[in-house]
């Protein structure tokens, strides 16, 4: 589309501009709407936007600058104002509208003679899975185009271009565009080579680390065969591929994850993670801890489990050379396992020592001098029980609970609840209960707590009573229970002449 400020010589109209220098003009934007490629001897309508009919000075049509003659016109009508019906036979025309004070807007109109399309432009060598845009040449507004794609999927299309995603498992593809124009059709195609995207699987590299930092050196170029089948690989220290590894044949690390990108010249793989595990032989990288510092036997247990946790550089199978020095004896052995923690069964207090740790996958061996060491105590079950005689007391009666507790060792704490609750801690073992309740005793010995319950029933005292009864001598026995309320209380009668 072109802007002209001075009218040229046209086929139908000759105009001379009497306006001042064109650089001084200010023109409102105007658009001529209509096809730029037309069929011979067909009438096409052109309209204007951005302008009122009253602003139009005249339409003009002539041979487009630089185009060879002839331009053959078969009809022009300008009814109503602002609308032009144009019929062309052949040639390349320049259609202009003159408006306001000498402003002009022009378009070129081509009369199609034969196939209007020259071809399809776009990438002819692509990677599988790529999405590419292909454009018809030349673009023709209003052209009716149908697209077909072989070994690809049409994402979107219009009369001038098509967006295609190519299949990943194919080696070639094709796009064809069929245009319907001037009661005829034209089909053009373009062939595309589809290259496979290189692929690779994540791998793990392992080595023994040397020195205080525990680093190892890797030649990453060795992976050009195992990882890519001989294709070149670019290496990066981050998944964003912003930090390249400049010397892959001498890459030093104490352990990390790096990323390789395989290339076949045109297509590139997604970043492939390579995990590098460096097993240090420096003992500072290892540790051991026993969580259960106190093992408390209960319910008749003779053996208890103890958990030994290890701090190791990586997960995996390790070979542990250990010594278990216990009151019941000393054991030296080797165990190979990936478990962490390792569970041992013991029946006495022990000290656990690790003499060495070896990685089963790499053979990296760390020896400890002195050994890694930790200890725990094993407390046999303490026999804590209650003695009889406290279960029932009278209201107002005091009781020393210590007199009814049997235990061997430890410190006793009393509570007015069961199970024990610190809120209900008793200041003393001597109690004067007012209601029935279950008390409890906690015996602490070598970090182990043993608890026993004391259920106590409190019986209210019988109310005092005074009563009299007149009887005759030798009248017989009198049932004194009839004077008690309630009559089923336990009782002992005494007094002169009382028997029973």
Residue pairs with C-beta under 8 A, 6 or more apart in sequence:
1 32
1 105
1 106
1 107
2 106
2 107
2 108
3 27
3 104
3 105
3 106
4 96
4 104
4 105
4 106
5 17
5 22
5 25
5 27
5 102
5 103
5 104
6 17
6 22
6 102
7 15
7 16
7 17
7 60
7 96
7 98
7 102
7 104
8 62
8 65
9 62
10 60
10 61
10 62
10 94
10 96
11 61
11 62
11 63
11 71
11 73
12 60
12 61
12 62
12 73
12 76
13 58
13 60
15 58
15 60
15 98
17 102
19 25
19 101
19 102
22 102
25 101
25 102
25 103
27 99
27 100
27 103
28 50
28 51
28 55
28 99
28 100
28 103
29 50
30 48
30 49
30 50
30 51
30 97
30 99
30 103
30 105
31 48
31 49
31 50
31 105
32 46
32 47
32 48
32 95
32 97
32 105
32 106
32 107
33 46
33 47
33 48
33 49
34 44
34 45
34 46
34 47
34 107
34 109
35 44
35 109
35 140
35 141
35 142
36 107
36 108
36 109
36 110
36 140
36 141
37 109
37 110
37 112
37 116
37 140
37 141
37 143
37 181
38 44
38 86
38 88
38 109
38 110
38 111
38 112
39 111
39 112
39 181
39 182
39 183
40 88
40 89
40 90
40 111
40 112
40 113
40 182
41 74
41 87
41 88
41 89
42 87
42 182
43 75
43 85
43 86
43 87
44 85
44 86
44 87
44 109
45 83
45 84
45 85
45 86
46 83
46 84
46 85
46 86
46 95
47 82
47 83
47 84
48 56
48 82
48 83
48 97
51 82
51 97
51 99
52 82
53 80
53 81
53 82
54 81
55 99
55 100
56 81
56 82
56 97
56 98
56 99
57 98
57 99
57 100
57 102
58 97
58 98
59 76
59 78
59 84
59 95
59 96
59 97
59 98
60 95
60 96
60 97
60 98
61 73
61 76
61 86
61 93
61 94
61 95
61 96
62 71
62 93
62 94
63 69
63 70
63 71
63 91
63 92
63 93
63 94
64 71
64 92
64 93
64 94
64 108
65 94
67 91
67 92
69 91
70 90
70 91
71 88
71 90
71 91
71 92
71 93
72 88
72 89
72 90
72 91
73 86
73 87
73 88
73 89
73 93
74 87
74 88
74 89
75 85
75 86
75 87
76 84
76 85
76 86
76 87
77 84
77 85
78 84
78 85
79 85
84 95
86 93
86 95
86 109
88 109
88 111
89 111
90 111
90 113
91 111
92 108
92 109
92 110
92 111
93 108
93 109
93 110
93 111
94 106
94 107
94 108
94 109
95 106
95 107
95 108
95 109
96 104
96 105
96 106
97 104
97 105
97 106
98 104
99 105
112 181
112 182
115 186
116 138
116 140
116 143
116 179
116 181
116 186
117 136
117 137
117 138
117 140
117 177
117 179
117 186
117 188
118 137
118 138
119 137
119 188
119 190
120 134
120 135
120 136
120 137
120 175
120 177
120 188
120 189
120 190
121 134
121 135
121 137
122 132
122 133
122 134
122 135
122 175
122 190
123 130
123 132
123 192
124 190
124 191
124 192
124 193
125 192
125 193
125 195
125 266
126 132
126 166
126 173
126 192
126 193
126 194
126 195
127 166
127 194
127 195
127 196
127 197
127 266
127 267
127 268
128 166
128 167
128 168
128 169
128 170
128 194
128 195
128 196
128 197
128 267
129 165
129 166
129 167
129 168
129 197
130 165
130 166
131 155
131 163
131 164
131 165
131 166
132 163
132 164
132 166
133 161
133 162
133 163
133 164
134 161
134 162
134 163
134 164
134 175
134 190
135 160
135 161
136 143
136 145
136 159
136 160
136 161
136 177
136 179
136 188
139 159
139 160
139 161
140 159
140 160
140 179
140 181
141 159
141 160
142 159
143 159
143 160
143 179
143 180
143 181
144 159
144 179
144 180
144 181
145 157
145 159
145 160
145 177
145 178
145 179
145 180
146 177
146 178
146 180
147 154
147 157
147 162
147 175
147 176
147 177
147 178
148 175
148 176
148 178
149 162
149 164
149 173
149 174
149 175
149 176
150 173
150 174
150 175
151 166
151 167
151 170
151 172
151 173
151 174
151 194
152 164
152 165
152 166
152 167
152 173
152 175
152 192
153 164
153 165
153 167
154 162
154 163
154 164
155 163
155 164
155 165
156 162
156 163
157 163
162 175
162 177
164 173
164 175
166 173
166 192
166 194
167 173
167 194
168 196
168 197
170 194
171 193
171 194
171 195
171 196
172 191
172 192
172 193
172 194
173 191
173 192
173 194
174 189
174 190
174 191
174 192
175 189
175 190
175 192
176 187
176 188
176 189
177 187
177 188
177 189
178 185
178 186
178 187
179 185
179 186
179 187
179 188
195 264
195 266
195 267
196 264
196 267
197 267
197 268
197 269
198 228
198 231
198 262
198 263
198 264
198 267
198 268
198 269
199 262
199 269
200 227
200 228
200 260
200 262
200 269
200 272
201 227
201 272
202 272
202 273
202 274
202 275
203 223
203 226
203 227
203 274
203 275
204 274
204 275
204 276
204 277
205 218
205 274
205 275
205 276
205 277
206 276
206 277
206 278
206 279
206 359
206 361
206 362
207 216
207 218
207 276
207 277
207 278
207 279
207 362
207 364
208 216
208 278
208 279
208 280
208 281
208 359
208 362
208 363
208 364
209 215
209 216
209 254
209 255
209 278
209 279
209 280
209 281
209 282
209 364
210 216
210 281
211 282
212 282
213 254
214 254
214 255
214 278
214 279
214 280
214 281
214 282
214 285
214 313
215 252
215 253
215 254
215 278
216 252
216 253
216 254
216 278
217 250
217 251
217 252
218 251
218 252
218 253
218 276
219 248
219 249
219 250
219 251
220 233
220 235
220 245
220 248
220 249
220 251
220 258
220 260
221 248
221 249
223 233
223 260
223 274
224 230
224 231
224 232
224 233
227 233
227 260
227 262
227 272
227 274
228 260
228 262
231 262
231 263
231 264
232 262
232 263
233 248
233 260
233 261
233 262
233 263
234 244
234 260
234 261
234 263
235 244
235 245
235 248
235 251
235 258
235 259
235 260
235 261
236 242
236 243
236 244
236 245
236 258
236 259
236 260
236 261
236 271
237 243
237 244
237 245
237 256
237 258
237 259
238 259
239 259
239 271
239 273
241 259
241 261
241 271
245 251
245 258
251 258
253 276
253 278
254 278
254 280
255 276
255 277
255 278
255 313
255 314
256 276
257 273
257 274
257 275
257 276
258 273
258 274
258 276
259 271
259 272
259 273
259 274
260 269
260 271
260 272
260 274
261 268
261 269
261 270
261 271
261 272
262 268
262 269
262 272
263 269
277 313
277 314
277 362
278 313
279 313
279 314
279 359
279 362
279 364
280 313
280 364
280 366
281 364
281 365
281 366
282 366
283 366
283 367
283 368
283 372
285 313
285 366
286 310
286 311
286 312
286 313
286 354
286 357
286 366
286 368
286 372
287 310
287 311
287 372
288 308
288 309
288 310
288 311
288 352
288 354
288 372
288 373
288 374
289 308
289 309
289 311
289 374
290 306
290 307
290 308
290 309
290 352
290 374
290 375
290 376
291 307
291 309
291 341
292 306
292 307
292 376
293 375
293 376
293 377
293 447
294 376
294 377
294 379
294 446
294 447
294 448
295 304
295 306
295 346
295 376
295 377
295 378
295 379
296 304
296 379
296 381
296 447
296 448
296 449
297 304
297 378
297 379
297 380
297 381
297 448
298 381
298 450
299 381
300 381
301 381
302 347
303 345
303 346
303 347
304 345
304 346
304 347
304 378
305 343
305 344
305 345
306 343
306 344
306 345
306 346
306 350
306 352
306 376
307 341
307 342
307 343
308 341
308 342
308 343
308 344
308 352
308 374
309 340
309 341
310 318
310 320
310 340
310 341
310 342
310 354
310 357
312 318
312 340
312 357
315 338
315 340
316 338
316 359
316 360
316 361
317 336
317 337
317 338
317 359
317 360
317 361
318 336
318 337
318 338
318 357
318 358
318 359
318 360
319 334
319 335
319 336
319 357
319 358
319 359
319 360
320 334
320 335
320 336
320 337
320 342
320 354
320 356
320 357
321 332
321 333
321 334
321 354
321 355
321 356
321 357
321 358
322 332
322 333
322 334
322 335
322 352
322 353
322 354
322 355
323 330
323 331
323 332
323 352
323 353
323 355
323 371
324 330
324 331
324 332
324 333
324 344
324 346
324 350
324 351
324 352
324 353
325 350
325 351
325 352
325 353
326 346
326 348
326 349
326 350
326 351
327 348
327 349
327 350
327 378
328 347
328 348
335 342
336 360
344 352
346 376
346 378
347 378
348 378
349 375
349 376
349 377
349 378
350 375
350 376
350 378
351 373
351 374
351 375
352 373
352 374
352 375
352 376
353 371
353 372
353 373
354 368
354 371
354 372
354 373
355 367
355 368
355 371
356 365
356 366
356 367
356 368
357 365
357 366
357 368
358 364
358 365
358 366
359 365
377 446
377 447
379 445
379 446
379 447
379 448
382 407
382 408
382 409
382 410
382 443
382 445
382 448
382 450
383 406
383 407
383 408
384 405
384 406
384 407
384 441
384 443
384 450
384 451
384 452
385 405
385 406
385 407
385 452
386 404
386 405
386 406
386 452
386 453
386 454
387 403
387 404
387 405
387 406
388 404
389 404
390 399
390 401
390 403
390 404
390 454
390 456
391 455
391 456
391 457
392 456
392 457
392 459
393 399
393 433
393 456
393 457
393 458
393 459
394 458
394 459
394 460
394 461
395 434
395 458
395 459
395 460
395 461
396 432
396 461
397 432
398 430
398 431
398 432
399 430
399 431
399 432
399 433
399 456
400 429
400 430
401 414
401 429
401 430
401 431
401 439
401 441
401 454
402 412
402 429
404 454
405 412
405 441
405 452
407 443
407 450
409 445
410 443
410 444
410 445
410 450
411 443
411 444
411 445
412 429
412 441
412 442
412 443
413 420
413 425
413 441
413 442
413 444
414 425
414 426
414 428
414 429
414 439
414 440
414 441
415 421
415 424
415 425
415 426
415 439
415 440
415 441
415 442
416 424
416 426
416 431
416 437
416 439
417 424
417 438
417 439
417 440
418 438
418 439
418 440
418 451
418 453
418 454
419 440
419 451
420 440
420 442
420 451
426 439
431 439
433 456
433 458
434 458
435 458
436 455
436 456
436 457
436 458
437 455
437 456
437 458
438 453
438 454
438 455
438 456
439 453
439 454
439 455
439 456
440 451
440 452
440 453
440 454
441 451
441 452
441 454
442 449
442 450
442 451
443 449
443 450
443 451
443 452
462 484
462 489
462 491
463 485
465 483
465 484
465 485
467 483
469 478
471 478
480 493
480 498
481 487
481 491
484 491
493 500
